Structures are given as structure tokens and as C-alpha cells.
């Protein structure tokens, strides 16, 4: 993914070194420190990651991310969200069913993710 992402970064109009990728095992490897000269960062982006994992692993990732970021750093989550009652939108409900049968995860509501992130230390 990092190689593919780097091609998009290189073809963008972003200033050099604005976006960095890091390859590793998110559960086992330490994240680079936010003030590392090579990987200095203010945000961590997860795209369709949290829905694959159970609450315990999501809480672990959220806390690990919070601890790696500078004060007022950002965690960015890209997920398909369920309505607060959990019954839609239809495609997201189907995705959640798939997550329950194929992985250990599920689709989240906005407030479920907010609670998970707040517990890790994030606010806002």
C-alpha cells in the first residue's frame, strides 16, 4: 500500500514531505515518534481499518495512536457509518453483517467511534 500511495503523493501538488507513509504491523510495531525527523507528523489516517477488528483491538489502536501524536494531533478515520439505531443505511448494514461473518469486527455508528476515541484520550 505504501508504494501505491507514494505514487499518488508524488503526482499530487502537495509540497515535498507533506505526506509520509509508514509500513509496519500496526498491532506489533512501534509507531514512529511524531517528532522523528523522517516521519514527523500531526495526524494518523486509517481507511477502512477499524471495522475489521473487535472493540478491544480498536481501543488499542486508538490509544497507541493517541500516544504517538503530538498534543492536539489528529486521528482520521475513514469508515462507512451506521445510523445511530444500527439499521442502516442499507449498504452499511450489509457491510456490518459481512464484518460479523467474515472478520471479528463490525461497522460503527458515529457515537460508538466517538466514545472509543474519547476513551483513548482524544477530544473534540
SERO-4910 file (N, C-alpha, C, O; in steps of 0.05 Angstrom, whole numbers):
BEGIN
 pado doro    nc1    nc2    nc3   cac1   cac2   cac3    cc1    cc2    cc3    oc1    oc2    oc3
  Unk    A     16    -24      0      0      0      0     17     25      0     10     45    -13
  Unk    A     39     24     14     56     48     15     67     56    -12     68     79    -19
  Unk    A     75     36    -28     86     41    -55     64     54    -72     69     73    -87
  Unk    A     40     43    -71     18     54    -87     11     82    -78      8    100    -94
  Unk    A      9     86    -52      3    112    -40     24    132    -48     18    155    -54
  Unk    A     49    124    -48     71    142    -54     68    153    -83     75    176    -88
  Unk    A     59    136   -101     54    145   -129     34    168   -129     37    188   -144
  Unk    A     12    165   -114     -8    186   -113      4    212   -100     -2    234   -109
  Unk    A     19    208    -79     32    231    -66     50    246    -86     49    270    -88
  Unk    A     67    230   -100     86    242   -119     72    257   -141     83    276   -151
  Unk    A     48    248   -149     34    260   -171     15    283   -162      1    295   -178
  Unk    A     15    288   -136     -2    309   -125     13    336   -127     36    338   -134
  Unk    A     -1    357   -120     11    383   -118     19    391    -90     23    414    -84
  Unk    A     21    371    -73     29    376    -45     58    383    -43     75    373    -58
  Unk    A     65    400    -24     93    406    -20    108    381    -12     97    363      0
  Unk    A    134    379    -19    150    356    -13    149    349     17    150    367     34
  Unk    A    148    324     23    148    313     51    124    321     67    125    320     92
  Unk    A    102    329     54     77    336     69     63    311     79     53    310    101
  Unk    A     64    290     62     51    265     69     72    243     69     87    240     50
  Unk    A     74    228     91     92    206     94     77    180     98     56    180    111
  Unk    A     87    158     88     76    132     93     95    117    111    119    122    112
  Unk    A     84     98    125    100     81    143     89     52    141     65     48    146
  Unk    A    106     34    135     98      6    132    105     -9    157    128     -7    167
  Unk    A     86    -24    168     92    -40    192     67    -54    201     46    -51    189
  Unk    A     70    -70    221     47    -84    234     36    -65    255     49    -60    275
  Unk    A     12    -56    251      0    -36    268     -5    -46    297     -8    -30    315
  Unk    A     -6    -72    300    -10    -83    326     16    -90    341     17    -89    365
  Unk    A     37    -95    326     62   -104    338     85    -83    337    100    -81    356
  Unk    A     86    -68    316    108    -49    312    102    -23    326     79    -14    327
  Unk    A    123    -10    336    120     17    348    116     36    325    127     33    303
  Unk    A     99     56    330     96     78    310    120     96    313    131     99    335
  Unk    A    128    108    291    149    128    293    140    151    311    116    156    313
  Unk    A    158    164    325    150    187    342    143    210    323    154    214    302
  Unk    A    124    226    332    114    248    316    136    268    310    134    283    291
  Unk    A    157    269    327    178    289    322    203    276    309    224    289    308
  Unk    A    200    251    299    222    238    284    228    254    259    209    261    245
  Unk    A    253    261    254    260    277    231    250    266    204    244    281    186
  Unk    A    249    239    202    240    227    177    209    226    175    198    230    154
  Unk    A    196    220    198    167    215    197    151    236    213    128    230    219
  Unk    A    162    259    220    147    278    235    119    281    225    115    284    201
  Unk    A     99    281    243     71    282    234     54    294    256     61    295    279
  Unk    A     30    302    247     10    313    265    -17    298    263    -35    303    278
  Unk    A    -18    278    245    -43    263    242    -36    234    233    -15    229    220
  Unk    A    -54    216    240    -53    188    230    -79    182    217   -101    188    228
  Unk    A    -78    170    193   -102    165    177   -106    135    175    -88    120    168
  Unk    A   -130    126    182   -138     98    179   -162     97    160   -182    110    164
  Unk    A   -159     82    138   -180     79    119   -191     51    120   -177     32    113
  Unk    A   -216     48    128   -230     22    130   -213      2    145   -209    -21    136
  Unk    A   -204     10    168   -188     -8    186   -204    -16    210   -205    -40    216
  Unk    A   -216      3    224   -228     -3    250   -251    -23    247   -255    -39    265
  Unk    A   -266    -23    225   -288    -41    223   -280    -71    221   -297    -89    224
  Unk    A   -255    -76    216   -245   -104    214   -239   -117    241   -236   -141    243
  Unk    A   -238   -100    262   -228   -110    288   -248   -107    310   -266    -90    309
  Unk    A   -245   -123    331   -263   -122    354   -257    -96    370   -237    -83    365
  Unk    A   -274    -90    389   -272    -65    404   -245    -63    419   -233    -42    419
  Unk    A   -236    -86    430   -211    -85    445   -187    -77    427   -171    -61    435
  Unk    A   -186    -88    403   -164    -81    385   -167    -53    375   -147    -39    371
  Unk    A   -191    -44    370   -196    -16    361   -187      3    383   -175     24    378
  Unk    A   -194     -3    408   -185     14    431   -155     14    433   -143     35    439
  Unk    A   -142     -8    429   -113    -10    429   -101      8    408    -83     24    413
  Unk    A   -112      7    383   -101     24    361   -106     53    367    -88     70    362
  Unk    A   -129     60    377   -135     88    383   -116     98    405   -106    121    402
  Unk    A   -112     83    426    -94     92    447    -65     94    437    -51    113    444
  Unk    A    -56     74    422    -29     74    411    -25     98    393     -4    111    394
  Unk    A    -46    105    378    -45    128    360    -44    154    377    -27    172    371
  Unk    A    -61    156    396    -62    179    413    -34    184    426    -24    206    427
  Unk    A    -22    163    436      4    165    450     26    172    431     47    183    439
  Unk    A     23    167    405     44    173    385     42    201    375     62    211    363
  Unk    A     20    214    378     15    241    366     24    263    384     26    260    409
  Unk    A     31    286    372     36    310    389     10    320    402    -12    312    394
  Unk    A     13    337    421    -11    349    433    -28    362    411    -17    375    393
  Unk    A    -53    358    412    -72    368    392    -69    354    365    -78    365    344
  Unk    A    -57    330    365    -55    315    340    -82    303    332   -101    304    348
  Unk    A    -83    293    308   -109    284    297   -107    254    290    -87    245    280
  Unk    A   -129    240    295   -134    214    283   -156    218    263   -176    229    269
  Unk    A   -151    207    239   -171    210    217   -181    182    210   -165    165    202
  Unk    A   -207    178    213   -219    152    207   -237    154    183   -254    172    181
  Unk    A   -232    137    164   -250    134    140   -265    108    143   -253     87    140
  Unk    A   -290    110    149   -307     86    154   -335     92    143   -344    115    142
  Unk    A   -349     71    136   -378     73    129   -393     71    156   -390     51    170
  Unk    A   -408     91    163   -421     92    189   -450     83    188   -465     89    169
  Unk    A   -458     68    208   -486     61    212   -501     84    224   -490    101    237
  Unk    A   -527     84    219   -545    103    233   -543     97    263   -534     75    270
  Unk    A   -551    115    279   -550    111    308   -566     87    318   -560     75    338
  Unk    A   -588     80    304   -604     57    312   -592     31    300   -602      9    307
  Unk    A   -571     33    283   -557     10    273   -570     -5    251   -560    -26    242
  Unk    A   -592      5    240   -607    -10    219   -602      1    191   -617     -7    173
  Unk    A   -584     18    187   -579     29    160   -557     49    161   -545     55    182
  Unk    A   -551     61    138   -562     56    112   -558     27    104   -541     13    114
  Unk    A   -575     18     85   -576    -10     77   -549    -22     70   -541    -43     80
  Unk    A   -533     -8     54   -507    -19     45   -489    -22     69   -474    -41     71
  Unk    A   -490     -3     88   -473     -4    112   -482    -26    130   -465    -40    142
  Unk    A   -508    -31    132   -518    -53    148   -509    -80    136   -501    -98    151
  Unk    A   -509    -82    110   -499   -106     97   -469   -109    102   -460   -131    107
  Unk    A   -454    -87    100   -426    -88    106   -421    -98    135   -403   -114    140
  Unk    A   -437    -88    153   -434    -96    181   -439   -126    184   -425   -140    199
  Unk    A   -460   -136    170   -465   -165    171   -441   -180    160   -433   -201    172
  Unk    A   -430   -171    139   -406   -184    127   -383   -183    147   -369   -203    150
  Unk    A   -379   -161    161   -358   -159    181   -362   -179    203   -343   -191    213
  Unk    A   -387   -182    211   -393   -201    233   -389   -230    225   -382   -247    242
  Unk    A   -392   -236    199   -388   -264    190   -361   -270    179   -352   -293    180
  Unk    A   -346   -249    170   -320   -253    157   -296   -244    174   -274   -254    170
  Unk    A   -301   -226    193   -279   -215    209   -288   -215    238   -309   -227    245
  Unk    A   -272   -203    255   -280   -200    283   -293   -173    289   -298   -166    312
  Unk    A   -297   -157    268   -306   -130    271   -335   -126    264   -351   -144    262
  Unk    A   -341   -100    260   -369    -91    253   -367    -62    244   -347    -49    249
  Unk    A   -388    -53    230   -390    -24    224   -398    -10    249   -413    -21    266
  Unk    A   -389     14    252   -395     30    276   -415     52    270   -418     60    247
  Unk    A   -427     62    291   -441     88    290   -421    110    296   -400    105    307
  Unk    A   -429    134    290   -412    157    297   -406    158    327   -383    162    335
  Unk    A   -426    154    343   -423    157    372   -407    134    383   -393    137    404
  Unk    A   -408    110    372   -391     88    381   -362     95    376   -345     90    393
  Unk    A   -356    105    353   -328    113    347   -319    136    365   -297    137    375
  Unk    A   -337    156    368   -330    178    385   -324    169    414   -304    178    426
  Unk    A   -340    151    424   -335    140    451   -309    126    453   -293    129    472
  Unk    A   -303    109    433   -278     95    432   -254    114    431   -234    109    446
  Unk    A   -255    135    415   -233    154    413   -231    171    438   -209    177    447
  Unk    A   -253    178    450   -252    193    475   -239    177    497   -223    188    513
  Unk    A   -246    152    499   -233    134    518   -203    133    515   -188    129    534
  Unk    A   -194    135    490   -165    134    484   -151    161    491   -127    162    493
  Unk    A   -167    182    495   -155    208    502   -161    231    483   -157    254    490
  Unk    A   -172    224    460   -179    245    440   -204    260    450   -220    250    465
  Unk    A   -205    285    442   -229    302    448   -236    318    423   -220    322    405
  Unk    A   -261    327    423   -269    345    400   -290    334    383   -298    347    363
***
